[in-house]
Amino acid sequence: MSVLSDRDGQVPLRRRGRVCGSMLVDGGGMRLLNCSFFAAALSCACAGPSNTPESIPDWRKPNPALWAYVTSSQPQPMSRGRRFFINTRPSLDPPDRVVVLVRNQEIEANEATNADVPKDSDVTDVIRYGCNPDTTTYYQAPRLISVSGKDHPDSVPPTPQAQTFQQYVEGLKPIESGSVNEQIRTAACFLAGTRLRDIKARSNAVLSAPDDTQRRVALRDIVVAAGLACERVDQLLDRGADSSGSRFWGVACPGGAKYNVEVKSDGRGTSVMSCREYHSLSNGDCFRPLF
């Protein structure tokens, strides 16, 4: 079974206990299917299908905002309640993990529970979650990075060097059923499935394009999805494939922007690098064949 599944944009997760409201994304938008494990995480009841906008969490809606509200914690005797937001552009860490930004902030008096009001006391964490569907207990790795204040990152920053396997396993901790952490992990794994589906669609659009005109459009979409500027593709070179089957293209956009675009052979991954960076790392030329 694929772990970070591209099936209708949903990561297939399982757990013991009652279940409710598994949602899938398709070309027509969001629809609610039968009961699934999300009940405990989202505190919903299995009372039958419902697809009203109010019943759909922000992070599950088509084309969600960069930051989406997930849940809030209850006030404690010595502290206010806090609300939690997830960055909806996670970084995939195959085969079964996702790295996400999670931001939390205090809820002041007279503020709506789901209002996003940045404060100096905000805390943004980079967290890696496991999305393995064949386990009944889900684990969270230790925080990779933590940032305090209003000036938070809006994309997953480079993380420290990987731990040894033993350090990683020793650092794992279980996520309690019904906890805030479980709700965040649910959102993270759902977003990972949606992102994987989108990546595969863009990859396949390039690999299956019947002509260079459509391939230019598909490659431009990959460059823009990587957060880089490209109004259109003015110049294109198919550089060939490497030993793993990944295919490379040289792409030139208006204004002198040039990129090396890689599309993996199975359609499950892409990477974009400026030609300048590519040359500095490999001494290669984006507009020459690989071999």
Backbone bond lengths (Angstrom), bond angles and torsions (degrees), N, CA, C in turn:
res aa  C-N    CA-C-N  psi(-1)  N-CA   C-N-CA  omega(-1)  CA-C   N-CA-C  phi
1 M - - - 1.469 - - 1.518 109.88 -
2 S 1.334 115.72 134.21 1.452 119.51 175.32 1.517 108.98 -67.94
3 V 1.322 116.63 137.27 1.460 120.17 -177.43 1.517 110.75 -87.12
4 L 1.338 117.55 -60.35 1.450 119.82 172.77 1.521 106.16 -83.81
5 S 1.323 116.31 82.17 1.459 121.74 -169.30 1.510 112.27 -78.62
6 D 1.338 115.79 142.66 1.450 119.90 174.39 1.525 110.69 -95.18
7 R 1.311 117.62 6.58 1.460 121.21 -175.38 1.521 110.74 -67.17
8 D 1.356 115.61 104.94 1.448 122.19 179.57 1.520 112.94 53.40
9 G 1.315 116.93 25.50 1.455 119.30 175.77 1.502 113.88 76.57
10 Q 1.320 118.94 17.87 1.455 120.82 -177.30 1.516 110.68 -120.79
11 V 1.327 117.92 132.37 1.451 121.16 170.97 1.520 107.61 -83.24
12 P 1.328 118.51 123.47 1.461 120.17 -176.31 1.521 111.27 -76.86
13 L 1.312 117.06 105.14 1.461 122.00 -178.01 1.527 109.13 -112.32
14 R 1.330 115.61 147.73 1.446 120.90 177.98 1.509 110.23 -130.79
15 R 1.292 116.06 151.02 1.465 119.98 171.05 1.521 108.02 -159.12
16 R 1.341 116.28 163.21 1.452 120.81 175.82 1.514 109.39 -74.14
17 G 1.324 115.93 157.07 1.449 119.51 173.82 1.519 111.79 106.06
18 R 1.332 116.23 -176.86 1.448 120.45 -176.88 1.517 110.69 -72.95
19 V 1.307 113.71 159.97 1.446 117.87 -170.79 1.520 110.39 -137.07
20 C 1.353 117.02 157.43 1.463 118.99 -178.66 1.513 113.22 -167.16
21 G 1.335 115.54 135.04 1.449 120.84 164.97 1.503 117.81 68.15
22 S 1.333 120.72 59.80 1.460 121.23 173.90 1.515 108.67 -81.41
23 M 1.335 117.31 123.61 1.446 120.54 -177.89 1.511 110.97 -108.43
24 L 1.308 115.55 143.97 1.444 121.58 177.54 1.522 108.64 -122.16
25 V 1.327 115.59 152.64 1.453 120.53 178.45 1.516 108.16 -109.42
26 D 1.335 116.57 130.36 1.452 118.93 173.70 1.518 108.68 -136.25
27 G 1.321 116.28 -175.32 1.452 119.33 -176.09 1.517 113.02 -59.91
28 G 1.319 117.71 -24.13 1.454 120.55 -178.70 1.508 113.31 -89.97
29 G 1.322 118.59 0.33 1.455 120.85 179.34 1.507 111.74 113.40
30 M 1.332 117.31 -144.77 1.455 122.46 -172.73 1.519 110.09 -104.18
31 R 1.306 117.22 139.04 1.450 119.83 173.34 1.510 108.55 -139.13
32 L 1.297 115.62 151.05 1.456 121.34 -177.87 1.511 109.26 -99.24
33 L 1.327 115.85 128.91 1.452 119.23 178.56 1.525 109.52 -103.87
34 N 1.317 115.88 -152.89 1.446 120.21 -174.53 1.529 111.51 -75.76
35 C 1.329 115.40 -179.41 1.461 119.98 -176.39 1.516 112.12 -62.25
36 S 1.315 116.85 141.23 1.460 122.11 177.94 1.515 108.81 -140.58
37 F 1.317 115.64 -172.77 1.464 119.40 -171.95 1.516 113.83 -72.35
38 F 1.343 118.50 -6.41 1.456 119.72 -170.92 1.526 113.99 -70.37
39 A 1.330 118.92 -7.00 1.457 120.07 -175.61 1.520 113.06 -56.16
40 A 1.346 116.21 -54.15 1.466 118.70 -176.13 1.517 111.42 -62.97
41 A 1.341 116.13 -39.03 1.454 119.52 -177.35 1.505 112.04 -68.62
42 L 1.320 117.82 -37.73 1.456 120.82 -174.33 1.517 112.85 -105.21
43 S 1.331 117.28 3.38 1.458 122.57 177.58 1.525 111.54 54.76
44 C 1.338 116.71 40.30 1.453 119.68 177.02 1.519 108.54 -103.51
45 A 1.308 116.44 170.12 1.450 120.42 -178.41 1.521 109.20 -116.61
46 C 1.318 116.63 145.99 1.459 120.79 178.86 1.523 109.05 -79.78
47 A 1.315 115.65 76.11 1.455 120.34 -176.76 1.521 111.61 -108.60
48 G 1.328 116.58 17.20 1.448 119.85 179.64 1.503 111.04 105.73
49 P 1.343 117.48 166.02 1.454 121.71 -175.98 1.512 112.62 -61.80
50 S 1.322 115.45 146.04 1.459 122.58 175.11 1.507 107.90 -154.43
51 N 1.317 117.26 127.37 1.451 119.28 179.51 1.519 112.16 -128.21
52 T 1.336 115.83 29.62 1.453 119.41 176.01 1.518 109.12 -69.21
53 P 1.352 117.69 149.68 1.471 120.08 -179.23 1.518 112.75 -54.83
54 E 1.346 116.92 -35.23 1.469 119.57 -177.39 1.519 112.20 -67.12
55 S 1.358 117.37 -23.23 1.460 120.15 -176.34 1.519 112.52 -87.78
56 I 1.325 117.86 -7.55 1.455 121.69 -176.73 1.518 109.83 -99.56
57 P 1.331 119.00 119.13 1.473 120.27 177.30 1.525 110.92 -58.56
58 D 1.322 115.72 151.15 1.464 120.37 -177.36 1.520 111.96 -55.18
59 W 1.333 117.84 -39.13 1.457 120.81 -175.41 1.527 112.52 -73.24
60 R 1.340 117.57 -11.25 1.459 120.80 179.23 1.526 112.50 -97.44
61 K 1.302 117.96 -9.77 1.454 120.73 -176.66 1.529 110.22 -73.27
62 P 1.333 117.39 151.19 1.465 119.43 177.50 1.526 110.43 -59.59
63 N 1.321 116.20 139.00 1.469 122.31 179.35 1.535 112.01 49.63
64 P 1.326 117.77 59.73 1.472 120.08 -177.68 1.519 111.24 -67.08
65 A 1.331 115.32 158.24 1.460 120.79 174.69 1.520 109.36 -62.04
66 L 1.345 116.40 164.16 1.461 120.42 -177.55 1.519 111.47 -57.78
67 W 1.326 117.09 -40.33 1.468 121.83 176.76 1.521 108.30 -115.69
68 A 1.322 116.91 129.88 1.460 121.78 -178.06 1.526 109.63 -124.81
69 Y 1.322 115.26 137.33 1.466 121.18 177.10 1.524 109.95 -67.63
70 V 1.335 115.93 137.53 1.468 120.72 178.80 1.524 110.97 -112.27
71 T 1.329 117.10 -56.23 1.453 120.01 -174.80 1.532 109.42 -166.15
72 S 1.307 116.99 179.73 1.470 121.55 176.46 1.518 109.13 -140.81
73 S 1.323 115.00 157.12 1.465 121.01 177.29 1.517 109.32 -102.41
74 Q 1.311 116.11 156.33 1.455 121.18 -178.71 1.533 111.12 -78.41
75 P 1.344 117.50 146.76 1.472 119.86 176.37 1.534 110.54 -60.33
76 Q 1.318 115.35 146.09 1.456 122.25 175.75 1.521 108.98 -110.57
77 P 1.342 117.94 165.02 1.473 119.58 -178.08 1.525 113.71 -53.00
78 M 1.332 118.16 -34.95 1.465 120.66 -175.94 1.528 112.68 -109.50
79 S 1.323 118.71 9.05 1.469 119.39 -178.24 1.522 110.76 -154.74
80 R 1.331 115.12 154.48 1.452 120.81 175.75 1.525 109.76 -76.47
81 G 1.328 114.77 165.65 1.448 118.95 172.99 1.521 109.84 -70.57
82 R 1.315 116.19 160.46 1.465 121.10 178.76 1.520 109.15 -128.04
83 R 1.334 116.52 148.31 1.456 121.52 176.45 1.515 109.09 -111.70
84 F 1.332 115.31 152.80 1.460 120.99 -171.73 1.531 109.91 -123.82
85 F 1.340 114.84 134.15 1.456 122.54 178.36 1.531 108.87 -121.68
86 I 1.335 115.56 147.99 1.451 120.29 177.10 1.520 109.48 -117.88
87 N 1.327 116.06 140.12 1.453 120.64 173.76 1.528 107.60 -76.72
88 T 1.336 116.52 124.82 1.468 120.20 -171.44 1.527 113.74 -84.09
89 R 1.339 116.94 10.44 1.469 120.74 176.53 1.527 108.75 -117.30
90 P 1.329 118.08 72.38 1.468 120.87 -176.36 1.512 111.87 -71.13
91 S 1.327 115.15 163.79 1.459 122.13 174.21 1.521 107.91 -103.70
92 L 1.321 117.26 125.13 1.463 120.78 -178.77 1.516 110.60 -78.71
93 D 1.322 115.62 140.82 1.460 122.02 179.01 1.529 107.15 -131.33
94 P 1.363 117.03 71.14 1.459 121.26 -174.83 1.530 111.76 -55.76
95 P 1.349 118.59 154.61 1.451 123.61 10.00 1.524 115.17 -90.78
96 D 1.322 119.00 -14.76 1.466 117.78 -170.84 1.519 113.65 -142.51
97 R 1.333 117.88 26.26 1.461 119.33 -178.05 1.527 110.43 -132.89
98 V 1.327 114.84 158.19 1.450 121.92 176.94 1.528 107.57 -138.81
99 V 1.328 116.97 140.28 1.456 122.42 178.92 1.523 107.68 -110.79
100 V 1.331 116.67 125.66 1.458 120.64 -175.08 1.531 111.72 -133.76
101 L 1.334 114.49 158.47 1.457 121.91 170.23 1.520 107.92 -92.83
102 V 1.327 116.92 130.97 1.462 122.64 177.61 1.523 107.55 -126.41
103 R 1.324 116.36 123.59 1.474 120.95 -177.77 1.527 109.19 -116.80
104 N 1.329 116.31 136.43 1.463 119.73 176.35 1.520 110.28 -129.88
105 Q 1.321 116.23 150.56 1.464 121.56 -177.10 1.525 110.23 -147.97
106 E 1.329 115.87 155.23 1.457 120.99 178.25 1.521 110.99 -68.41
107 I 1.337 115.55 146.85 1.463 121.49 175.68 1.535 107.33 -98.69
108 E 1.306 115.15 111.22 1.467 120.18 178.76 1.522 110.26 -81.76
109 A 1.315 115.69 162.09 1.464 121.27 177.01 1.527 109.44 -59.16
110 N 1.323 115.78 141.96 1.470 123.93 177.19 1.524 113.53 71.15
111 E 1.327 118.39 9.44 1.463 121.15 174.44 1.523 109.11 -96.51
112 A 1.330 115.97 140.17 1.459 119.67 174.51 1.529 109.19 -63.27
113 T 1.320 116.63 146.54 1.457 120.75 -175.73 1.521 112.11 -57.47
114 N 1.335 116.95 -37.72 1.467 120.17 -176.36 1.523 113.57 -100.06
115 A 1.337 117.78 11.98 1.466 120.63 179.10 1.527 110.23 -71.26
116 D 1.325 116.56 141.36 1.465 121.20 177.73 1.521 107.79 -103.15
117 V 1.335 115.44 100.32 1.462 121.88 -178.19 1.524 108.08 -121.52
118 P 1.352 118.56 90.31 1.465 121.20 -176.23 1.524 112.43 -54.09
119 K 1.332 114.80 139.16 1.462 121.15 -178.14 1.527 109.40 -137.32
120 D 1.317 116.26 162.18 1.461 120.14 177.80 1.521 111.57 -64.34
121 S 1.330 116.07 -20.97 1.470 119.96 -178.83 1.531 112.76 -89.71
122 D 1.336 117.47 2.77 1.473 120.02 177.45 1.524 110.31 -59.26
123 V 1.318 115.87 147.76 1.465 121.83 175.19 1.532 108.05 -129.69
124 T 1.334 116.15 127.25 1.461 121.52 178.51 1.520 108.94 -116.94
125 D 1.327 115.61 123.70 1.464 121.14 -178.54 1.519 110.74 -114.61
126 V 1.321 116.36 145.98 1.465 122.53 169.28 1.527 105.90 -100.32
127 I 1.341 115.51 117.21 1.463 120.44 -173.17 1.527 109.65 -127.15
128 R 1.320 116.12 139.83 1.462 121.69 175.41 1.533 108.75 -104.94
129 Y 1.322 115.50 124.63 1.461 121.10 177.98 1.522 110.10 -113.12
130 G 1.322 115.88 148.46 1.447 121.02 171.55 1.522 110.01 -89.32
131 C 1.346 116.81 143.40 1.469 121.54 -179.95 1.519 111.21 -123.06
132 N 1.313 117.40 28.57 1.463 120.72 -176.93 1.526 110.22 -67.24
133 P 1.341 118.50 120.82 1.461 120.72 -177.10 1.519 113.91 -78.54
134 D 1.328 118.16 -8.67 1.457 121.02 -174.88 1.525 113.27 -99.63
135 T 1.331 116.98 15.21 1.457 120.40 176.62 1.515 109.20 -119.62
136 T 1.317 116.21 153.23 1.459 120.50 179.22 1.517 111.21 -100.45
137 T 1.306 117.64 -10.40 1.460 121.95 175.19 1.517 107.75 -121.08
138 Y 1.316 117.03 127.17 1.450 121.42 -177.10 1.518 109.96 -101.82
139 Y 1.319 115.72 146.80 1.454 120.18 -174.00 1.522 112.21 -123.35
140 Q 1.316 113.93 151.33 1.457 121.80 177.08 1.523 108.06 -119.31
141 A 1.334 115.41 132.12 1.462 119.08 174.52 1.525 108.47 -75.24
142 P 1.320 117.84 161.20 1.464 120.11 177.19 1.531 110.03 -58.96
143 R 1.339 116.08 156.43 1.459 119.97 176.93 1.526 109.32 -57.99
144 L 1.328 114.89 134.96 1.455 119.50 179.60 1.520 111.00 -85.40
145 I 1.334 116.19 -40.97 1.462 122.26 -179.82 1.519 107.58 -145.69
146 S 1.335 117.80 145.46 1.458 121.92 175.71 1.525 108.69 -134.30
147 V 1.340 116.32 131.73 1.466 122.27 -177.98 1.516 108.57 -126.33
148 S 1.330 117.87 135.35 1.455 122.33 179.78 1.523 110.82 -108.56
149 G 1.343 116.05 147.92 1.461 120.87 173.89 1.514 114.12 106.22
150 K 1.339 115.09 176.40 1.469 122.01 -178.23 1.526 112.29 -67.61
151 D 1.330 117.32 -33.50 1.461 120.96 -174.86 1.531 110.30 -83.17
152 H 1.305 115.25 79.14 1.461 121.07 -177.36 1.521 110.20 -97.73
153 P 1.317 118.29 155.88 1.474 120.81 175.09 1.520 110.30 -70.23
154 D 1.324 116.79 151.46 1.463 121.51 178.18 1.527 112.19 -109.61
155 S 1.310 116.74 4.42 1.465 121.07 173.69 1.521 107.41 -146.45
156 V 1.328 116.19 157.34 1.462 120.42 -177.22 1.527 109.23 -64.74
157 P 1.334 118.28 116.86 1.465 120.43 -179.90 1.518 111.29 -77.43
158 P 1.334 117.15 165.64 1.464 119.33 175.27 1.528 109.83 -55.62
159 T 1.319 115.95 135.13 1.452 120.34 -178.19 1.527 110.64 -99.75
160 P 1.338 116.86 160.50 1.465 119.66 179.71 1.519 112.32 -58.86
161 Q 1.292 115.62 166.59 1.471 120.41 179.28 1.517 110.33 -55.94
162 A 1.332 114.96 145.40 1.457 120.09 -177.87 1.527 111.45 -59.92
163 Q 1.334 114.31 144.31 1.457 119.42 176.10 1.527 109.74 -76.17
164 T 1.306 116.00 164.61 1.461 118.79 170.88 1.526 107.16 -67.72
165 F 1.322 116.89 159.87 1.461 120.37 -178.76 1.521 110.62 -58.61
166 Q 1.341 116.98 -40.51 1.457 119.92 -178.93 1.528 110.76 -64.52
167 Q 1.349 117.43 -42.14 1.456 120.18 178.39 1.523 111.00 -63.95
168 Y 1.333 115.74 -38.99 1.459 119.83 -179.85 1.524 110.81 -63.60
169 V 1.343 116.54 -47.20 1.459 120.56 -178.60 1.520 110.48 -64.50
170 E 1.322 117.65 -42.33 1.460 121.00 -179.48 1.528 111.41 -65.29
171 G 1.335 116.36 -27.58 1.460 119.81 -178.60 1.509 114.11 -84.31
172 L 1.334 118.20 -12.09 1.454 120.84 -179.52 1.519 111.10 -67.55
173 K 1.318 115.24 145.51 1.463 118.43 176.03 1.528 108.99 -139.30
174 P 1.336 117.08 146.26 1.463 119.51 -178.18 1.519 111.40 -69.38
175 I 1.315 115.71 152.60 1.460 121.91 175.49 1.521 107.86 -103.77
176 E 1.320 116.44 122.91 1.459 120.66 -175.96 1.521 111.02 -71.04
177 S 1.322 114.91 141.19 1.457 120.71 178.55 1.525 110.47 -61.70
178 G 1.339 115.79 134.20 1.458 120.50 177.73 1.511 115.01 80.43
179 S 1.335 118.13 0.11 1.460 121.26 -177.21 1.520 111.67 -80.50
180 V 1.337 115.69 166.52 1.460 121.37 173.63 1.524 109.70 -56.92
181 N 1.318 115.99 -41.76 1.461 120.83 -178.65 1.526 111.52 -61.81
182 E 1.313 117.64 -37.49 1.456 120.01 178.89 1.524 110.49 -66.14
183 Q 1.323 116.31 -38.92 1.463 119.82 179.31 1.530 110.84 -65.84
184 I 1.330 116.39 -39.57 1.464 119.79 178.62 1.518 110.08 -66.11
185 R 1.330 116.39 -42.36 1.464 119.96 179.76 1.530 111.25 -63.49
186 T 1.336 116.90 -39.10 1.455 120.74 176.72 1.530 110.50 -57.12
187 A 1.345 115.27 -46.99 1.465 119.93 179.14 1.525 110.91 -63.66
188 A 1.334 116.95 -42.11 1.472 121.00 -177.45 1.521 111.10 -62.48
189 C 1.329 117.32 -43.92 1.459 120.18 -177.49 1.522 111.68 -72.90
190 F 1.324 117.58 -32.61 1.460 120.04 175.04 1.527 109.94 -65.19
191 L 1.336 116.79 -46.20 1.463 120.91 179.73 1.529 110.99 -63.46
192 A 1.334 116.58 -34.56 1.464 119.97 177.87 1.519 110.64 -62.58
193 G 1.338 116.91 -41.99 1.460 120.54 178.68 1.514 111.92 -64.94
194 T 1.335 116.60 -40.81 1.462 120.91 178.28 1.517 110.34 -64.55
195 R 1.327 116.86 -43.01 1.464 120.33 -179.01 1.532 110.44 -65.43
196 L 1.322 116.91 -40.72 1.460 119.98 179.50 1.530 110.73 -63.27
197 R 1.329 116.09 -40.47 1.458 120.10 177.06 1.530 110.84 -60.84
198 D 1.347 116.54 -44.24 1.466 120.04 -179.58 1.525 111.61 -64.28
199 I 1.349 116.19 -41.34 1.463 120.52 178.83 1.523 110.09 -61.85
200 K 1.331 116.04 -44.10 1.463 119.46 -178.80 1.523 110.82 -64.19
201 A 1.345 116.67 -39.84 1.462 119.84 -179.80 1.528 111.06 -63.26
202 R 1.346 116.31 -43.36 1.467 119.23 179.75 1.530 110.85 -67.47
203 S 1.332 116.41 -39.43 1.462 119.84 179.06 1.519 111.31 -62.46
204 N 1.341 115.54 -46.49 1.460 119.72 -178.71 1.519 111.74 -66.09
205 A 1.341 117.12 -31.15 1.460 120.40 177.83 1.528 110.60 -62.38
206 V 1.344 116.31 -35.86 1.466 120.40 178.23 1.524 110.20 -73.74
207 L 1.329 116.46 -48.85 1.466 120.78 -174.30 1.528 112.67 -67.03
208 S 1.337 116.74 -30.05 1.473 119.74 -175.74 1.523 113.40 -103.45
209 A 1.338 117.54 4.17 1.466 119.66 -178.60 1.530 110.37 -58.95
210 P 1.340 118.22 131.82 1.461 120.35 -176.69 1.528 113.67 -76.28
211 D 1.335 117.29 -17.57 1.466 119.57 -179.44 1.526 109.30 -154.03
212 D 1.325 116.07 170.40 1.462 121.38 -176.82 1.522 112.66 -65.73
213 T 1.326 117.94 -29.02 1.471 120.18 179.19 1.519 110.74 -61.40
214 Q 1.328 116.69 -48.52 1.463 119.94 179.30 1.523 111.38 -72.51
215 R 1.335 116.47 -32.17 1.463 119.11 178.49 1.538 110.53 -66.66
216 R 1.313 117.44 -36.57 1.470 120.46 177.30 1.521 111.14 -62.07
217 V 1.329 116.46 -41.51 1.463 120.44 178.38 1.527 110.00 -63.54
218 A 1.336 116.87 -44.43 1.466 121.04 -178.56 1.529 111.34 -65.45
219 L 1.332 118.20 -40.31 1.463 121.00 178.71 1.520 111.06 -69.27
220 R 1.310 116.85 -36.37 1.464 119.59 175.65 1.531 110.24 -60.93
221 D 1.338 117.86 -40.64 1.467 121.89 178.49 1.520 110.97 -61.72
222 I 1.333 117.73 -38.31 1.463 121.21 179.10 1.525 110.27 -66.50
223 V 1.325 117.72 -42.27 1.470 121.60 179.54 1.531 109.84 -62.81
224 V 1.330 117.22 -46.89 1.469 121.27 -179.04 1.522 110.72 -64.65
225 A 1.349 116.93 -39.35 1.469 120.51 179.09 1.516 111.58 -63.36
226 A 1.333 116.83 -24.26 1.470 120.98 177.55 1.525 111.41 -83.00
227 G 1.348 117.00 3.13 1.452 120.72 177.85 1.515 114.06 84.21
228 L 1.328 117.30 18.96 1.464 121.97 -177.60 1.527 110.12 -110.86
229 A 1.330 115.72 158.18 1.457 120.68 -174.96 1.525 111.11 -85.42
230 C 1.325 115.60 132.18 1.466 120.48 173.94 1.527 108.31 -167.08
231 E 1.334 115.87 102.39 1.465 120.08 -179.99 1.523 111.02 -69.86
232 R 1.326 115.49 -37.77 1.458 121.76 177.11 1.527 107.61 -162.41
233 V 1.311 117.11 166.50 1.466 121.72 177.58 1.522 108.07 -98.43
234 D 1.332 115.76 112.03 1.466 121.07 -179.23 1.524 112.38 -88.72
235 Q 1.332 116.89 -28.78 1.462 121.05 -178.60 1.513 108.99 -138.48
236 L 1.315 117.03 139.14 1.455 121.64 -175.34 1.521 109.66 -142.29
237 L 1.335 115.86 134.16 1.455 120.86 175.11 1.519 109.72 -133.32
238 D 1.318 116.04 123.51 1.467 121.20 172.04 1.526 106.95 -79.18
239 R 1.341 117.11 109.02 1.456 122.09 -173.53 1.529 112.43 -86.25
240 G 1.321 117.20 -7.39 1.451 120.00 -179.01 1.519 112.44 101.47
241 A 1.332 115.71 -172.33 1.460 121.80 -176.70 1.520 110.56 -120.40
242 D 1.350 115.20 152.89 1.467 119.13 176.62 1.527 109.86 -91.73
243 S 1.314 117.05 -172.69 1.470 121.47 -174.65 1.524 112.92 -65.89
244 S 1.348 117.51 -23.27 1.465 120.47 179.14 1.519 112.55 -85.41
245 G 1.334 116.34 -8.40 1.459 120.12 -178.93 1.513 114.09 97.72
246 S 1.343 117.92 -7.45 1.459 120.30 176.85 1.521 109.51 -65.03
247 R 1.328 115.69 138.30 1.464 120.65 -176.63 1.526 109.54 -107.78
248 F 1.336 116.05 146.25 1.453 121.39 -174.87 1.531 110.62 -124.37
249 W 1.341 114.45 142.81 1.456 120.75 175.92 1.526 110.36 -130.51
250 G 1.308 116.36 142.23 1.448 121.77 168.29 1.516 107.68 -91.95
251 V 1.340 116.95 127.97 1.461 121.79 -174.33 1.522 109.19 -126.97
252 A 1.329 117.76 126.14 1.461 122.53 177.00 1.522 109.31 -115.60
253 C 1.333 116.79 131.42 1.462 123.67 -178.86 1.533 109.42 -116.02
254 P 1.325 118.37 165.91 1.461 120.50 179.05 1.531 112.19 -57.30
255 G 1.325 116.07 149.86 1.460 120.32 178.11 1.511 114.16 85.40
256 G 1.336 117.47 6.24 1.460 120.12 176.68 1.511 115.14 91.35
257 A 1.344 118.19 0.42 1.466 120.37 179.32 1.523 109.98 -72.21
258 K 1.329 116.10 126.55 1.460 121.42 -179.49 1.532 109.62 -130.88
259 Y 1.324 116.73 139.87 1.455 121.25 -174.44 1.530 111.57 -136.71
260 N 1.327 113.90 151.59 1.458 122.08 168.90 1.532 106.26 -102.54
261 V 1.328 116.92 119.21 1.461 121.50 -176.77 1.530 109.24 -113.20
262 E 1.324 115.58 126.12 1.468 121.51 177.67 1.519 109.23 -109.07
263 V 1.323 117.24 134.36 1.462 122.99 173.72 1.519 107.79 -124.04
264 K 1.326 116.85 120.14 1.457 120.78 -177.05 1.526 110.55 -67.70
265 S 1.317 115.43 152.18 1.462 121.20 -171.50 1.519 113.02 -63.03
266 D 1.350 117.48 -30.65 1.460 119.74 -178.30 1.523 111.93 -88.80
267 G 1.340 117.07 4.67 1.454 120.68 178.53 1.510 114.49 73.85
268 R 1.333 117.85 12.74 1.462 120.41 -175.07 1.528 113.74 -107.12
269 G 1.274 117.17 22.84 1.458 117.04 177.66 1.514 111.86 -176.40
270 T 1.316 115.90 147.59 1.453 122.43 176.32 1.519 108.81 -138.59
271 S 1.314 116.68 157.35 1.460 121.04 171.98 1.516 108.23 -145.21
272 V 1.324 115.72 145.18 1.454 122.20 -178.63 1.519 108.60 -129.23
273 M 1.323 116.40 132.26 1.461 121.31 179.99 1.529 108.11 -139.56
274 S 1.324 115.85 138.60 1.458 117.34 176.64 1.522 109.29 -62.88
275 C 1.335 116.31 149.50 1.465 119.86 -178.63 1.527 111.17 -62.35
276 R 1.324 116.21 -32.99 1.467 119.72 178.57 1.526 110.24 -64.01
277 E 1.328 116.15 -46.37 1.469 120.07 179.05 1.526 110.34 -65.65
278 Y 1.321 115.82 -41.37 1.465 120.64 178.99 1.533 110.74 -59.04
279 H 1.319 116.27 -42.73 1.462 120.16 -179.77 1.526 111.15 -66.56
280 S 1.348 116.54 -40.22 1.469 119.33 -178.28 1.522 111.52 -67.60
281 L 1.329 117.64 -29.34 1.466 120.81 -178.11 1.523 112.79 -86.57
282 S 1.328 116.69 -34.22 1.464 119.17 -172.58 1.520 114.18 -124.97
283 N 1.326 115.76 -4.31 1.471 121.07 -174.53 1.532 110.46 60.44
284 G 1.319 115.92 23.99 1.462 120.54 -179.65 1.513 112.02 -95.32
285 D 1.330 114.78 170.35 1.456 122.86 -178.80 1.523 108.08 -122.58
286 C 1.345 116.54 121.43 1.471 121.07 -177.12 1.522 113.12 -58.71
287 F 1.290 116.69 -24.15 1.463 119.62 -174.61 1.530 112.30 -112.47
288 R 1.327 114.28 35.72 1.460 121.35 169.74 1.526 107.88 -131.06
289 P 1.333 117.49 146.93 1.461 119.84 177.68 1.537 111.11 -58.26
290 L 1.336 115.50 151.66 1.467 119.59 179.44 1.519 111.32 -60.53
291 F 1.324 116.31 -41.70 1.470 120.64 -175.06 1.515 109.83 -127.92
